[in-house]
Amino acid sequence: MNFFISLLPILLPFLFLVVMKLPAKKGMLYSFLLVLVFSYLFWGMEYNVLGASIVQGIHKAFGILIILFGAIILLNVLKLNGAINRINIGFKNLTTDKRILVIIIGYLFGALIEGVSGFGTPAVVVAPLLVVLGFSPLSAAVIALISDSVPVSFGAVGTPIEVGLSNISSSEAFLNQIGEIITRIDFLSGTFMPTIVVFVFIKFFMDVKTKKTYLEILPWTLFIGFSYSLVAYLIASTLGYQFVSIGTGIIMIFVATLSVKYNFLLPKSKDIIVTNKNNEMSLIRAWSPYILVIFILVLSRTVPFIKDFFINTIDLSYNSILGVEEINSNLRLLYSPGFVLAIVAVISVFIQKGNKSNIKEASIISLRTIKTAALTLIPTLAMVQIFTNSGLNANDLSSMPIYLATNLGQHLSGVWVLLAAYIGELGSFITGSATVSALTFSSIQQQIALDYGLNSELILALGVMGGAAGNMICVHNVVSVSAVVGTENQEGLIIRKTILPALIYGLLVGISAILLF
């Protein structure tokens, strides 16, 4: 019975959103209520712990909404300034092949954003940008989610490794070793991800689906995937794990752009070149807000005194919620990527010589957009926190995630190398964070490795990579992306299209580990 209850936060969202096709705001509300009841009746969680978990969920949902608001207001201001139109023209001057844009914007620009910010920011920045470049909202959401996978292991300047494995070791040598193992594994698994992203786009969203449509782009996507993996490995081996996604994203955007410009490994272009004769804004000025966002985020996460200022100046964290010392929620306003995005949105009006009224207009539109997301995120995060805090109970049970992983380990240790990544995926699916997934499961992953004679560093690396893949199917990431592109009530459909790539990546990771170690 306990095993079944520990599975409820996984089974219920899948049942309501994917099988029954309910809108997320209904499906996640029902999931939350059932998990709440079962946690009280069978797991022994008391009123104060359940209440504190719900408040914690609301507080964390507010933090996510700040990121959503920042991403949306920046996009809306740039639209009103005319910058998005200029960016659109710039890409059409490069290529009108959406298969290529999927990689350059969705995968590589998303990797760069992931490297400097993480926390779901890449998908909510990339997806609306794809929409204004002519992609359907549904395709933009799916592509943004699948693309935000491989880079997540090193997101937010290496946070999933540095913080996610902090309960194992804080040794720089140990963490760099994990980073290097991840990039070695990705020589196989990561090499195929750009191809998977493009093939999903062709399969579900392109009108023409001939064999040629797939095969003619295959050499280029494999080239991008292998080059990304090689650059990531070199950076992990030299500069360290913190700079893998940032450095690889920057280098590969340059490599991909050159390859398109010189038609390297690409089908002959039939593009109609669009000039910029009637647009006074330069391409650099149009992109400058995104460049400024990256610059501020890098400074605020790598320069110690600037980082301290951003973390400590406006601290809205809530500790010992409702008197429960173990339940806390961090929110440092200036350190939130959403705050940086919103501030840059204001600055962009002056950089791009837009109308100051654009700020007010964009703010109204953006607040209206995130209203529905709030109704879904609150029960989702409340359910997540009940699941996470379930170790605080009167029945002397371990927490649901630890109980689940321990039982799986006892019965499936013989194939744990293939399953370790999927445990990470489950963690991200529920919690919405590769970092929290690693924090939650790393101790039990290490213990299983030690108990059954497995390579513990390898198992930990697989768990981090699985947590990264879980971003594709994580409910609150799906809800967030749906909010920014306007696909509310299609969350289950999005998960149905992202779940197979998530499972394939997990399998490739496991196979790579067996072959290489």
C-alpha positions in Angstrom: 0.0 0.0 0.0 2.8 2.4 0.9 4.6 1.8 -2.4 1.3 2.7 -4.3 0.9 5.9 -2.2 4.5 6.9 -2.9 3.7 6.6 -6.6 0.6 8.8 -6.5 2.3 12.1 -7.3 3.6 10.4 -10.4 0.6 8.4 -11.5 -2.1 11.0 -10.8 -0.8 13.8 -13.1 -0.1 11.2 -15.8 -3.7 9.9 -15.4 -5.5 13.2 -15.4 -3.4 15.1 -17.9 -2.2 12.5 -20.3 -4.8 9.7 -20.2 -7.9 11.6 -19.3 -6.7 14.8 -21.1 -7.9 17.2 -18.5 -6.6 20.8 -18.4 -3.7 21.1 -16.0 -5.5 23.5 -13.7 -8.1 20.8 -13.1 -5.8 17.7 -13.3 -3.2 19.1 -10.9 -5.9 20.3 -8.4 -7.4 16.8 -8.3 -3.9 15.3 -8.0 -3.0 17.7 -5.1 -6.3 16.9 -3.2 -5.9 13.1 -3.5 -2.2 13.3 -2.5 -3.2 15.5 0.5 -5.8 13.1 1.7 -3.7 9.9 1.3 -0.7 11.6 2.9 -2.7 12.4 6.0 -4.6 9.1 6.2 -1.9 6.6 5.3 1.5 8.3 5.5 0.8 9.9 8.9 1.6 13.5 7.9 0.1 15.9 10.5 -1.9 19.1 9.9 1.0 21.5 10.6 3.3 19.7 8.2 0.7 19.5 5.5 -0.2 23.2 6.0 3.4 24.3 5.9 3.9 22.3 2.7 1.0 24.0 1.1 2.3 27.4 2.1 5.8 26.4 0.9 4.3 25.4 -2.5 2.5 28.8 -2.8 5.7 30.6 -2.0 7.7 28.6 -4.6 4.9 29.1 -7.2 5.3 32.9 -6.7 9.0 32.5 -7.4 8.2 30.8 -10.7 5.6 33.4 -11.6 8.3 36.1 -11.3 10.4 34.3 -13.9 7.3 33.9 -16.2 6.4 37.5 -15.8 10.0 38.6 -16.6 10.2 36.4 -19.7 6.9 37.6 -21.1 7.3 41.3 -20.4 10.7 41.3 -22.1 9.2 39.6 -25.1 6.2 42.0 -25.2 8.3 45.1 -24.8 10.6 43.9 -27.7 7.6 43.3 -29.8 6.3 46.8 -29.2 9.7 48.3 -29.8 9.9 46.6 -33.2 13.0 44.5 -32.1 11.3 41.1 -32.6 10.4 42.0 -36.2 14.1 42.9 -36.7 15.3 39.6 -35.2 12.8 37.8 -37.4 14.3 39.5 -40.5 17.8 38.6 -39.3 17.0 34.9 -39.1 15.2 34.9 -42.5 18.4 36.5 -43.9 20.2 33.5 -42.5 17.6 30.8 -43.3 13.9 30.2 -43.5 14.3 26.4 -42.8 12.5 25.9 -39.5 14.5 22.6 -39.0 17.6 24.7 -38.7 16.0 27.4 -36.5 14.8 24.7 -34.1 18.4 24.0 -33.3 19.9 27.4 -33.4 17.2 29.0 -31.3 15.6 26.1 -29.4 18.7 24.0 -28.6 21.7 26.3 -28.7 20.4 29.6 -27.6 18.3 27.7 -25.0 21.5 26.0 -23.8 23.2 29.4 -23.3 20.2 30.7 -21.3 20.2 27.5 -19.3 23.9 27.9 -18.5 23.5 31.3 -17.0 20.1 31.0 -15.3 18.4 27.6 -15.2 15.2 27.3 -13.1 13.0 26.8 -16.2 14.0 30.1 -17.7 15.3 28.8 -21.1 12.0 27.2 -22.2 9.9 30.3 -21.3 12.3 32.6 -23.1 12.9 30.4 -26.2 9.3 29.2 -26.8 7.7 32.7 -27.3 10.7 33.7 -29.5 10.0 30.7 -31.7 6.3 31.7 -31.9 7.2 35.2 -33.2 9.5 33.5 -35.8 6.5 31.7 -37.2 6.3 28.5 -35.3 2.9 27.3 -34.0 2.5 27.8 -30.2 2.2 24.0 -29.6 5.4 23.3 -31.7 7.3 26.0 -29.9 6.3 24.7 -26.5 7.3 21.1 -27.4 10.6 22.1 -29.0 11.6 24.4 -26.2 11.0 21.6 -23.6 12.8 18.8 -25.4 15.7 21.2 -26.2 16.1 22.1 -22.6 17.5 18.7 -21.6 21.2 18.0 -22.2 22.4 21.5 -21.1 20.4 21.3 -17.8 23.1 19.1 -16.1 25.3 22.2 -16.1 22.5 24.8 -15.8 22.7 28.0 -13.7 26.5 27.8 -13.6 26.6 24.1 -12.6 23.9 24.3 -9.9 22.5 20.7 -10.5 26.0 19.3 -9.8 27.2 21.8 -7.2 24.0 22.0 -5.1 22.4 18.8 -6.2 25.3 16.7 -5.0 26.2 18.9 -2.0 25.0 16.2 0.4 27.6 13.8 -1.1 30.6 16.0 -1.4 31.6 19.7 -2.0 35.1 18.8 -3.2 35.8 20.7 -6.4 37.8 17.7 -7.8 34.8 15.4 -7.1 32.3 17.7 -8.7 34.5 18.2 -11.8 34.9 14.4 -12.0 31.1 14.1 -12.2 30.9 16.8 -14.8 33.5 15.0 -16.9 31.7 11.7 -16.6 28.5 13.4 -17.8 30.1 14.9 -20.9 31.8 11.5 -21.7 28.4 9.8 -21.6 26.9 12.5 -23.8 29.3 11.6 -26.6 26.6 9.1 -27.5 23.4 10.2 -25.9 23.9 14.0 -26.3 25.1 13.6 -29.9 21.6 12.3 -30.9 19.5 14.9 -29.1 19.5 17.7 -31.8 18.4 15.0 -34.3 15.6 13.9 -32.0 14.5 17.5 -31.5 14.3 18.0 -35.3 12.7 14.7 -36.0 10.0 15.4 -33.4 9.4 18.8 -35.1 9.1 17.1 -38.5 6.9 14.3 -37.3 4.3 16.4 -35.5 4.5 19.9 -36.9 5.7 19.9 -40.5 3.3 19.5 -43.4 5.9 17.7 -45.6 7.1 14.5 -44.0 8.9 12.6 -46.8 11.9 10.4 -46.1 14.0 13.2 -47.7 12.7 15.7 -45.2 14.3 13.6 -42.4 17.5 12.3 -44.2 18.7 15.6 -45.8 19.0 17.3 -42.4 20.5 14.3 -40.6 24.2 15.0 -41.4 23.9 18.5 -40.0 22.0 17.6 -36.8 24.5 14.8 -36.1 27.4 17.3 -36.7 25.8 19.8 -34.3 25.2 17.1 -31.7 28.7 15.6 -31.9 30.3 19.1 -31.9 28.3 20.2 -28.9 29.3 17.0 -27.0 33.0 17.5 -27.9 33.1 21.2 -26.9 31.2 20.3 -23.7 33.8 17.6 -22.8 36.7 19.9 -23.5 35.3 22.7 -21.3 34.5 20.2 -18.5 38.0 18.9 -18.7 39.7 22.3 -18.6 37.5 25.2 -17.3 35.3 23.0 -15.1 31.7 21.9 -14.8 30.3 25.4 -14.0 31.0 26.8 -17.5 29.9 23.8 -19.7 26.5 25.0 -20.9 27.5 28.7 -21.1 30.7 28.1 -23.1 29.3 25.4 -25.2 26.2 27.4 -26.0 28.2 30.5 -27.2 30.7 28.4 -29.2 28.1 26.3 -30.9 25.8 29.2 -31.8 28.9 30.6 -33.7 29.6 27.2 -35.3 26.0 26.5 -36.3 25.7 30.0 -37.8 28.8 29.6 -39.9 27.7 26.1 -41.0 24.4 27.6 -42.3 26.1 30.6 -43.9 28.5 28.3 -45.9 25.8 25.5 -46.4 28.0 22.9 -44.6 26.2 19.5 -44.5 22.9 21.1 -45.3 20.5 20.7 -48.3 20.7 23.4 -50.9 18.9 26.4 -49.7 15.9 27.7 -51.6 15.4 30.6 -49.2 14.2 34.0 -50.3 16.6 36.6 -48.8 14.8 39.3 -46.9 16.7 42.6 -46.7 16.5 45.3 -44.0 16.0 48.3 -46.1 12.9 49.5 -44.3 14.0 48.8 -40.8 16.3 51.3 -39.1 17.1 49.1 -36.0 20.3 47.3 -36.3 20.4 43.5 -35.5 22.8 44.1 -32.6 20.4 46.7 -31.1 17.5 44.2 -31.5 19.4 41.4 -29.8 21.0 43.7 -27.2 18.4 43.1 -24.4 19.1 39.3 -24.5 22.9 40.0 -24.6 22.4 42.3 -21.5 20.4 39.6 -19.7 23.2 37.1 -20.3 25.8 39.6 -19.1 24.0 40.5 -15.9 23.2 36.8 -15.1 26.8 35.7 -15.6 28.1 38.6 -13.4 25.5 37.9 -10.7 26.5 34.3 -10.5 30.3 34.3 -10.9 31.6 37.6 -9.4 31.5 37.0 -5.6 30.7 40.6 -4.3 28.0 41.1 -7.1 26.5 37.7 -6.3 26.3 38.5 -2.6 24.6 41.8 -3.4 22.0 40.1 -5.6 21.4 37.3 -3.1 21.2 39.4 0.1 19.7 42.8 -0.9 16.0 41.8 -1.1 15.5 38.4 0.6 11.9 37.3 0.5 12.6 33.8 1.8 10.2 32.2 4.3 11.9 30.0 6.9 10.4 27.7 9.5 7.0 27.9 7.7 4.1 27.7 10.2 6.7 26.9 12.9 8.0 23.7 11.2 11.8 24.2 11.2 12.5 21.7 8.5 10.2 23.5 5.9 11.7 26.5 4.2 11.4 28.3 0.9 14.1 30.6 -0.6 13.3 33.6 -2.7 16.0 36.2 -3.4 14.2 38.7 -5.6 17.3 40.3 -7.3 18.8 36.9 -7.9 15.7 35.6 -9.7 16.2 35.4 -13.5 12.7 36.9 -13.7 13.8 40.1 -12.0 16.7 40.5 -14.3 14.5 39.9 -17.4 11.9 42.5 -16.1 14.6 45.1 -15.5 16.1 44.6 -18.9 12.7 44.9 -20.4 12.5 48.5 -19.0 16.1 49.3 -20.1 15.4 48.0 -23.6 12.9 50.8 -24.2 15.7 53.3 -23.9 18.3 51.2 -25.8 15.9 50.6 -28.7 14.3 54.1 -28.5 10.9 52.7 -28.0 7.8 54.5 -26.6 7.9 54.6 -22.7 4.2 53.6 -22.8 5.3 50.2 -24.1 6.3 49.3 -20.5 2.8 49.8 -19.2 1.2 48.1 -22.1 3.5 45.1 -21.9 3.0 44.8 -18.1 -0.8 44.6 -18.5 -0.5 41.9 -21.2 2.0 39.9 -19.2 0.0 39.9 -16.0 -3.0 38.8 -17.8 -1.0 36.0 -19.4 0.3 34.5 -16.1 -3.0 34.5 -14.3 -4.0 31.0 -15.6 -0.5 29.7 -14.9 -0.9 30.7 -11.2 -4.1 28.7 -10.8 -2.2 25.6 -12.0 1.2 26.2 -10.4 -0.1 26.6 -6.9 -1.7 23.1 -6.5 1.2 21.6 -8.5 3.9 23.0 -6.2 1.8 22.2 -3.1 1.6 18.6 -4.1 5.3 18.5 -4.8 6.1 19.9 -1.4 3.9 17.4 0.4 5.7 14.6 -1.5 9.1 16.1 -0.6 8.3 16.7 3.1 6.6 13.4 3.6 9.5 12.2 5.7 8.0 14.4 8.5 5.3 12.0 9.6 3.9 10.3 12.7 4.3 6.7 11.3 8.1 6.8 11.3 8.2 6.3 7.5 11.0 7.6 5.2 9.9 10.3 2.7 7.9 9.1 -0.3 10.8 9.7 -2.8 13.3 7.8 -0.6 10.8 5.0 0.1 10.2 4.7 -3.7 13.8 4.7 -4.7 14.9 2.3 -1.9 12.3 -0.3 -2.9 13.2 0.0 -6.5 16.8 -0.4 -5.7 16.2 -3.6 -3.7 14.5 -5.3 -6.6 16.2 -3.8 -9.6 19.8 -3.4 -8.5 21.0 -5.7 -11.3 19.9 -3.2 -14.0 20.5 -0.1 -12.0 22.9 1.4 -14.5 20.0 1.5 -16.9 17.5 2.8 -14.3 19.5 5.4 -12.4 18.8 8.1 -15.0 15.0 7.3 -14.9 15.1 7.9 -11.1 16.5 11.3 -11.9 13.7 11.8 -14.5 11.1 10.9 -11.9 12.6 13.4 -9.5 12.4 16.2 -12.0 9.0 15.2 -13.3 7.6 15.6 -9.8 9.7 18.5 -8.3 10.3 20.4 -11.5 14.0 20.8 -10.8 17.1 18.8 -11.8 18.8 20.3 -8.7 16.1 19.2 -6.3 15.9 15.8 -8.0 19.7 15.3 -7.4 19.4 16.6 -3.8 16.5 14.2 -3.1 17.9 11.0 -4.7 21.7 11.4 -4.7 22.2 9.8 -1.3 20.1 6.8 -2.1 21.7 6.5 -5.5 25.1 6.4 -3.9 24.0 3.9 -1.2 22.6 1.6 -3.9 25.8 1.8 -5.8 27.9 1.0 -2.7 25.6 -1.8 -1.6 25.6 -3.6 -4.9 29.2 -2.9 -6.1 28.5 -0.3 -8.7 30.6 2.8 -9.7 29.1 5.4 -7.4 30.4 8.4 -9.4 28.9 7.0 -12.6 25.5 6.4 -10.8 25.5 9.9 -9.4 26.3 11.3 -12.9 23.4 9.3 -14.4 21.0 10.6 -11.8 22.0 14.2 -12.6 21.5 13.5 -16.4 18.1 11.9 -15.7 17.1 15.0 -13.7 18.0 17.1 -16.8 15.9 15.0 -19.1 13.0 15.2 -16.6 12.7 18.9 -17.6 11.0 17.8 -20.8 8.0 16.3 -18.9 8.0 18.2 -15.7 4.4 19.4 -15.0 5.2 22.9 -13.9 7.7 23.5 -16.7 4.9 22.4 -19.1 2.4 24.7 -17.4 4.9 27.6 -17.5 5.7 27.2 -21.2 2.0 26.8 -22.0 1.3 30.1 -20.2 3.8 32.1 -22.3 2.8 30.8 -25.7 -1.0 30.5 -25.1 -1.5 26.7 -25.1 -3.3 26.5 -21.8 -5.4 23.3 -21.5 -3.1 21.5 -23.9 -0.6 20.4 -21.2 -1.4 16.7 -21.5 -0.9 16.9 -25.3 2.5 18.5 -24.8 3.6 15.8 -22.3 2.4 13.1 -24.7 4.8 14.5 -27.3 7.8 15.1 -24.9 7.6 11.8 -22.9 9.1 9.6 -25.7 12.2 11.8 -26.2 12.6 11.9 -22.4 12.5 8.1 -22.3 14.8 7.7 -25.3 17.4 10.1 -23.7 17.3 8.1 -20.5 17.9 4.9 -22.4 20.7 6.4 -24.5 22.3 7.6 -21.2 22.1 4.1 -19.7 23.5 2.4 -22.8 26.3 4.9 -23.1 27.3 4.2 -19.4 27.4 0.5 -20.1 29.6 0.9 -23.2 32.0 3.4 -21.7 32.4 2.3 -18.1 
